[in-house]
Amino acid sequence: MTTYELEVQNLNIPSFDKIRSIAYKQLKANFSHQEIEGMFGELKRGTSVIGREELLWNYLYSFGNKHQAKIHAALNKIQKLPEIVCGEYSIIDWGCGQGLATVCMFDYLKKHDLPNAVKKITLIEPSELALKNAVLHTSIYGIEEIVSVNKYLDDVAVEDIKTDTPV
């Protein structure tokens, strides 16, 4: 288990901001400023399929706040969100990367004193390494049923995203 994984698992009260902080700490401890800037280009504006752990950290550092703002803005637009999250539901997070959208949703629910009755999360991502982090990041929120699907979206089958929840 890596230092990053241990630190994330040991978070008493998980949050996106704490996860991002751990990633930034790992970057700063292991790479120079110039190396960190050089890695940014390898992310191809967030579209590359990431195959190295340090690029995952750099992605969190570079694009994480943007993801958080987008998810919070989207959730602000869902008028019936309190009704949706109070009953059992499933999340299907496609192109999930490191599970940032799901994590940011959980933080949003907590911040707005909304219940979180999620029963199952299905994480779909072509990067095996990013998917591993997505499972790690979402599991620290106490979610018991997490299914990881290591595929490109066009390769996902109906069986991969089946759920028995109403939402």
C-alpha positions, 0 to 999 in steps of 0.5 A: 500500500502506498503512502497516498493510499494509507493517508487517504484511508486514515482520514477520520472525516473524509472530504474532497479537499483533504484528498486533494491536499494529500495528493498535493503533499505527495507531489511536493514531497516527491517532485520539483516545481519544474517536474510538476509543471512538466507533468501537467502537459502529460495530462492533455487537459485532463483527457489522457488515460492516466497510467502513473500515480504521480499524474493522478496526484497532479490531476487532482491538484490541477483540475480538482477544484474545477470538478468540485465547482462543476458538481456543486453547480449541477447539484444546485440545479436539481430541485428535487435532490432532497427527495432523491437522496433520502431513499435508496439510490445508485450512482453510475459514475462513467468516465469517473477518473478518480471518483471525484464527482461522486466524492464531491457529491457526498461532500455537497450532501453533507454540507447541505445537511441532506441524507445520503442513502446511496446503496451502490456505486458503479465506477466506470473508467478506462484507466486501471490506476485511476479506477483504483483511486476511485474505489479508494476515494469513494470507499472511505465514505462508508459505501459498502457496494462499489463496483468497478468497471475497467472499460471505455464507455462504448464497451460497457454492457447493460450487465455492467450497470444493472441496479435494483434501486429505484433511482 
